[in-house]
Amino acid sequence: MAVYRGSVSEQRATVSDAAISSLLGAAIREARQSRKLSMRALAASANVSQPFLSTVESGQTMPSLASLYRIAAALEVSPSHLLPAAGEPEPITVSRRDASGWAPITDHPDTGFHRVVSSGTARRATVQEYVLEPGQRLGDWYQSDGELTVYVAEGSITVEVEGRGSWELDEGEAIAHPGALRNHWSVRGNGRTRIVLVYAGDS
């Protein structure tokens, strides 16, 4: 199997940060309009300001993960439903470790950052990477459809699943559970933390 490390423009489709923001904004606007919601109504339901929602829908702003979850919940869709899929007809995409596209996990100033590593329509799987430096915060409780797999690439965390218990995960360990179960992550220790989240669903 060939391994490409140089210029791979012939082998992959590249989507710029601006294009991702534009596609995400368009998906949110389309979902809102299909539900006959005004921008003011959606903003109120998602607990964001109307001017902020306007910049998101126009592709000028990339929402934090927490804001995206609230907007998706208000629209009654999964967050992955709003994320742009890999471009067609190219079947291969490459995501470099130094690529941009990072967004804050929450709206808090001391939050960590995450990025979408891969999002495709064929298998309905989305891969996201989270990076937190010492003292930075993860989000609150989350819930979605589909199946979630949480893999600790660096550091250690505690994953709490509401009504089921909590598990301490060290580097190289993972946990999988239905997204419908409310879950919360917290960082253990004082080092750098990297988490890979794999979402698999039908929508």
C-alpha positions in Angstrom: 0.0 0.0 0.0 1.4 3.4 -1.0 2.1 5.9 1.7 1.9 9.6 0.6 3.9 12.1 2.7 4.5 15.0 0.3 2.1 16.9 -1.9 -1.0 14.7 -2.3 -3.3 17.1 -4.1 -4.1 14.4 -6.7 -5.0 11.8 -4.0 -7.2 13.9 -1.6 -9.7 16.6 -1.4 -8.8 19.6 0.7 -11.4 21.6 2.5 -10.3 25.0 3.9 -11.4 26.3 7.4 -13.5 28.9 5.6 -15.3 26.2 3.6 -16.0 24.2 6.7 -17.4 27.2 8.5 -19.5 28.0 5.4 -20.9 24.5 5.1 -21.6 24.2 8.8 -23.5 27.5 8.7 -25.5 26.5 5.7 -26.5 23.2 7.3 -27.6 25.0 10.5 -29.6 27.5 8.4 -31.2 24.8 6.3 -32.2 22.8 9.4 -33.6 25.9 11.0 -35.6 26.9 7.9 -37.0 23.4 7.4 -38.4 23.5 10.9 -39.8 27.0 10.3 -37.9 28.5 13.1 -36.9 32.2 13.2 -33.2 33.0 14.0 -34.4 34.6 17.2 -36.3 31.5 18.2 -33.4 29.2 17.6 -30.9 31.5 19.3 -33.2 31.6 22.4 -33.7 27.8 22.4 -29.9 27.1 22.0 -29.0 29.8 24.6 -26.8 31.8 22.2 -27.2 35.4 21.0 -29.0 36.1 17.8 -26.0 38.1 16.4 -23.7 35.1 17.2 -26.1 32.7 15.4 -26.2 35.1 12.5 -22.4 35.0 12.1 -22.4 31.2 12.4 -25.0 30.8 9.7 -23.2 33.1 7.4 -19.9 31.1 7.9 -18.1 34.0 9.6 -17.8 32.2 13.0 -17.0 28.6 14.0 -19.1 27.7 17.1 -17.5 26.0 20.1 -18.4 22.4 20.7 -20.7 23.3 23.5 -22.6 25.8 21.3 -22.8 23.3 18.4 -24.4 20.7 20.8 -26.9 23.3 22.0 -27.8 24.4 18.5 -28.1 20.7 17.3 -30.3 19.9 20.4 -32.6 22.9 19.6 -32.9 21.7 16.0 -33.5 18.1 17.2 -30.6 16.7 15.2 -27.3 15.1 16.1 -24.2 17.4 15.9 -22.7 15.2 13.2 -25.7 15.9 11.1 -24.6 19.5 10.8 -20.9 18.8 10.2 -19.8 18.9 6.6 -19.0 15.5 5.0 -15.9 14.7 3.0 -16.1 16.1 -0.5 -17.1 13.9 -3.5 -16.1 12.3 -5.7 -12.7 11.9 -3.9 -12.8 8.8 -1.7 -9.5 9.6 0.2 -8.9 12.4 2.6 -5.7 13.1 4.6 -5.7 15.1 7.8 -2.2 16.4 8.9 -1.3 16.9 12.6 -0.3 20.5 11.9 -3.5 21.4 10.1 -5.7 24.2 11.5 -9.4 24.0 12.1 -9.3 23.9 15.9 -12.2 25.3 17.8 -12.8 25.8 21.6 -14.6 22.9 23.4 -16.7 25.3 25.5 -17.4 29.1 25.6 -15.3 29.4 28.8 -12.0 31.2 28.4 -10.0 28.4 30.0 -11.3 25.7 27.8 -9.3 23.2 25.6 -9.6 22.8 21.9 -11.0 20.2 19.4 -11.0 19.6 15.7 -12.9 17.3 13.3 -10.3 14.9 11.9 -12.6 13.1 9.6 -16.3 13.2 8.7 -17.8 11.1 5.9 -21.2 10.1 4.6 -20.5 6.5 3.6 -20.1 5.1 7.1 -21.6 7.9 9.1 -18.5 8.1 11.3 -17.0 11.3 12.6 -13.5 11.4 14.3 -12.7 14.3 16.6 -9.5 15.1 18.5 -9.4 17.0 21.8 -6.3 18.6 23.2 -6.1 20.1 26.7 -3.1 21.7 28.4 -2.9 21.7 32.2 -5.6 23.8 33.8 -7.9 23.9 30.7 -11.5 22.7 30.9 -13.5 20.1 29.2 -17.2 20.5 28.5 -20.3 19.7 30.6 -22.6 16.7 30.2 -23.2 15.6 26.6 -25.8 13.3 24.9 -26.3 12.4 21.2 -27.5 9.5 19.1 -25.3 6.8 17.7 -22.4 5.0 19.3 -19.4 6.8 21.0 -15.9 5.5 21.4 -13.5 7.5 23.6 -9.8 6.8 23.2 -7.1 8.4 25.4 -4.1 9.1 23.3 -2.2 11.0 26.0 -2.8 11.6 29.7 -5.6 10.2 31.7 -9.3 11.0 32.2 -12.4 9.9 34.0 -15.5 9.1 32.0 -18.8 9.2 33.9 -21.9 7.7 32.3 -25.0 8.9 34.1 -26.7 6.1 35.9 -24.0 3.5 34.9 -20.9 4.5 36.8 -17.5 6.1 36.1 -14.3 4.7 34.6 -10.7 5.9 34.8 -8.9 5.7 31.5 -5.1 5.9 31.1 -3.1 6.4 27.9 -4.0 3.7 25.3 -7.3 2.8 26.9 -10.8 3.4 25.5 -14.5 3.1 26.4 -17.5 2.7 24.1 -21.1 3.4 24.9 -24.4 4.5 23.3 -24.5 8.2 22.8 -28.0 8.4 24.3 -26.4 7.9 27.7 -25.5 11.2 29.2 -21.7 11.4 29.7 -19.1 13.6 31.1 -15.3 13.6 30.9 -12.9 15.0 33.4 -9.1 15.3 33.2 -6.9 13.4 35.8 -3.4 14.6 36.6 -1.6 17.7 35.6 -0.1 16.8 32.2 -1.2 17.4 28.6 -4.3 15.4 27.6 -5.3 14.2 24.1 -8.6 12.4 23.5 -9.9 10.9 20.3 -13.7 10.6 20.0 -15.2 8.4 17.3 -18.9 8.9 16.7 -20.8 6.4 14.6 -24.5 6.8 13.7 -27.1 6.7 11.0 -28.0 10.4 10.7 
